[in-house]
Amino acid sequence: MKSAYLYVRVSTDEQKRKGYSLPEQEDRLLKYCKYYDIEVKGIYREDFSAKNFNRPEWNRLFSEIKKKSSGEDKNILFIKWDRFSRNIEYAYEMIGKLRKYKTTAKAIDQPIDFSVPESTVMLAVYLAVPEAENTRRAQNTANGIRRAKLMGRYPSKAPLGFINLRSMDGKKGITPKEPEAEIIKWVFYQVAKNDHKISQIMKIANDKGLLCSRSHFFRILHNPVYCGLIPVKLESGEEQMVKGLHEPLISESLFNQVQSVINTKRKTTAKKDDLQSTFFLRGFLICPVCDRKLGGSYSKGRAKRYPYYHCRGGCRVRIGAIILNDCYQNKLQQLILSNNTIELFKNILVDQNIKTQKASYLYAQKVLERKIKEEVLTLSQGRKLFIAGILKIDDYNELKKDNKVSIKNLKKEARDIVFKLKGIDKKNQIENKALVEIFQRFSEFDVSDKRHLVSLIPPIDIDFKTRTLSLGLNQAFLKILSKKSNRKTNRKNEFH
C-alpha cells in the first residue's frame, strides 16, 4: 500500500463537538500510515449516521475516487468496519462499487485479506455485529419509550406548544409553553366552529406567532396529546390511548369535535361567505315584473366580473349589486336612535357588555398571574435539578431561555390587560354620537349579522330605473328609530 484516503466518522454533530472520537481516530490512522510509510491523500471527517451511505463527506470521498478511477489502485482506511457501515446490505453494495473503481476499503483494527476466500466470512461477522447492535439499541429505546408512555409520560421531543422538562426523579415529561399553547387552543376552537377554511385559520395563527408548515399544522390538529391523551403502539401492532400526566391544552370533547370536522367532507364556506357578503340583499328583493325573489351572481365582462341582482327564468330584470348595496347602506345609516330610547339603550350596554367584558379581563388577568408563577416555579425547579446534577447544562440553558421568553410574553399580556381595565371606565362613558348612530359601521358587520339586520329592516319599493329603494320599518322599530335629518318628527312606515 503506497497511499490511502483516511475516513473518520461519528454519528452526530454533538459527538463531533464534545467528544474525542474523531481526533482519536484520526491520530491512530495517521500513526498507522507513518509506521507503514503510507502517503495520506486526504482526510474526510464525518458526523453522520452509518445506516446508509448518503453522507456528505463520504459522497465527497466517493466523487474523488471516481475522478481518479484510472491508474494505480486506491485505498480507504478507517479504524473499524462500524465506521464504514452499520448496514450489511449497503456495505456489500458499496464494496462492489469501490472495487469497480480499483479501490479497497480496509479497517486497521479488523484487517481482512480479500485474496483469501475464507476471509469473506470474517467480513460478514464484522459487518453484521454493528447492524445487530443498532437493531438492539433501537429496540431497547423503543421499549423504553413505550413503557414511559404507558405510565402517562411523554418522553419524546415535545410537540409544538409544549416544552420538555425533567421531574425531580429525572424522568422526562412535557408542560405547556406560551405563547404557542394559547394560539393552538385558539386554533382548535376556530376549526371546531367550521366557519372558515383551515388554510385561513392557519394563516391567522402564523400571524399570531405559531410558526409551522402546512403539514405540521395538520399534524397538530390530529395529535391527541393536546387533549391529554398519549397514543401508544403496542408490540401487537395495536394502538392504545393512555391518559397523560401532562396538562392538556384542550378538552377531549373539543378534540373529537375537531376530528369530526377535518375527517368529513368540509363545507367550502369561504366562497359561500364571499358570495353572501356581496349579495347580502339576496332573498329580500322582489322582482317588479314577476314578483319572484331575486338571486345574485357575477356576470363576466371584458376586464373583470360584475355582481348583479337578477331574476331567474325568462325574466331579464337585473340591477348592479354594488349600487343597490350602497343605497341600502346609505338609507340605513340615516337611521338613529330616538331620544326616548338612548338612556335605556346605554343602561343595557353598561349592564351587559361592559360588565361582561370587565369580568373577562379580570379572569384573564388571574390566569396570566398563575401562569407567571408557574414559569417562575419551573425555572426554580430546573435550577435545583441542575445543581443536583440531574439536568445537563445545555438543557438548563435552553429551559432558562424558553422560560425567559415565556415570562416576557406573559408580562406583556398582563400589561395589556391592565391597560384595558384602565380603559374600561372610558367605555362606560359612551359618547351619545357613537350610541345614537348605531348603523354607521354596517359595512364592518359579519355576513350573518348583515343578513339578520336586513331581515329586520328589509328593502322595499325598489326602483330599478332610478336604482333606489326604501326601508320597511315595523311598529317596534318606529318607536326606537328616527331619521338623522329630522329626528323630532314622527316617522312613517317607510323611508324614501
Secondary structure, 3 states (H helix, E strand, C coil): CCEEEEEEEECCHHHHHHCCHHHHHHHHHHHHHHHCCCEEEEEEEEECCCCCCCCHHHHHHHHHHHHCCCCCCEEEEECCHHHHCCCHHHHHHHHHHHHHCCEEEEECCCCCCCCCCCHHHHHHHHHHHHHHHHHHHHHHHHHHHHHHHHCCCCCCCCCCCEEEEECCCCCEEEEECCCHHHHHHHHHHHHHHCCCCHHHHHHHHHHHCCCCCHHHHHHHHHCHHHHCEEEEECCCCCEEEEECCCCCCCCHHHHHHHHHHHHCCCCCHHHHHHHHHHCCCCCCCECCCCCCECEEEEEECCCCEEEEEECCCCCCCEEEHHHHHHHHHHHHHCEEECHHHHHHHHHHHHHHHHHHHHHHHHHHHHHHHHHHHHHHHHHHHHHHHHHCCCCCHHHHHHHHHHHHHHHHHHHHHHHHHHHHHHCHHHHHCCCHHHHHCCCCCHHHCCHHHHHHHHHHCCEEEEECCCCEEEEECCHHHHHHEEECCECCCCCCCEEC
